[in-house]
Amino acid sequence: MFSTSFLRKFLIVAAAAAVLAACGSSKQKGNFTTKGLRPPEGSCQVKPARIGLAEKIANINEHNGCQVPNAWKVEQLGSVYFSQPAIMNCGMADPLHTWLEDVVQPTAQRSFGESIVSIDVAASYACRPRNNKSGAKMSEHGFGNAIDIAAFTLESGRKVTVEQGWWGSSDERRFLHTVHDRACGEFHTVLGPDSGRDHRDHLHLDLQNRENGSVYCR
Ligand SMILES: [Zn+2]
């Protein structure tokens, strides 16, 4: 039987440990002074290797703001292959997988009667300012927090490009506009050709961590 004083001491130690753990995690968050960077640990809900062809690679830190603390190289998610390996923050893989399987594939079936087999990845991790404009804020690509998709290839080999299809035939328009619109929320920023010339030929999806939690889709 534990004495009351032992129990009281135990509870005080347990409470102190809980406070320390909370301080530890908030301190860890505070290390990420760059606003766009998601905390890497909590954001990785699913190991990318469980949902596709993916491997963990060395952390990236270019000592100029560009960094991916939990970097993965992803070559396939679910049933969709990538035209080139995408380097991304671990936290990107799960929403991207969800969007491909739950939005892109059913929309492809409805629009074309067939599935998507691959996407053309125009960019993933890239250490650059937004829209490549010098002096602009760091792009989410600099945190491995973004992917640019230029085209979707169907089982038949037909390729639906953002550049042609966005303003193209009714089935391609419907497909591209739907997958763009329904990426909003799963991703925090979704940009396509309607957002301006910088995105005339690709969809940009990112997980920008805005202070007010808002999303921007255009
Ligand atoms: Zn982009």
Residues whose N, C-alpha, C, O or C-beta is under 5 A from the ligand:
A	BS01	ZN	A146 I147 D148 H204
